[in-house]
Amino acid sequence: MKAELILPIDCLKGMLRKDGYYFRMYKGKQIVQRCPTKWKDTPARKAAREKFAKTWGQRYKKH
């Protein structure tokens, strides 16, 4: 959705309040984006990270 913003809003940067959105400028246009959320560290996610590190982490180390 496109909207024309008035003067105090058209130059906002950062979070206005803690509602999960932030403002930024991109190529001269005002963008409103949802803030990124942190992933919950579940046992399955931790196991997947360890498996990835074991498989790929050792292959490219210079000896």
N, C-alpha and C positions, 0 to 999 in steps of 0.2 A: 504494500500500500504506500502511496506517495502522498505527502502532505506539505503544504507551505507552512513553515514555522515562523513565529513572530520573533522580534529582536532578542529578548533575553534568552529564549530557548534555542535559537539557531546557532549559538556558539558554545553550547554546553560541552563539557568534557568530563568523563568520569561518572561515578555513581551520584545520583541525586538524593536517593534515600535507599534504605536496605530492602528493596522490594524485588531484587533479583535481576535488575536491568541496569545497563550503563550506556552512556552516550559517547560517541566518538566521531571524528571527521574522517572521511575517506574520499579522496579525489574531489574535494570541494563539496561533498554532500554530507549531511548530518545522518548518522546511523545510530539506531537504538538496537542494542543486542542484549540477549539474555546472558547473565554472568555464567561462566563455566562452573560446573559442580565437581567436587572431588569424588573420585571413585571410592566405594567402600572396599576395604581390604579383606576379602573373603579368603578362606583356605584354598579354594579352587584357583583364584586369581594369583595367590602367592605361589602355588605349585606351578602354574603356567609360567610365571616369571622366572622361577628357578630352573625349569626345564629349558626355557629359551636361553638363559645365561649359560647353562651347561652345554647346550648344543652349539650356539653361535658365539658365545663370549670367548671361547678358547681358540677358535679357528683363525682369527685375524690378529692375534697378538704377535708382535715382532719379537723374536728371540735374540 
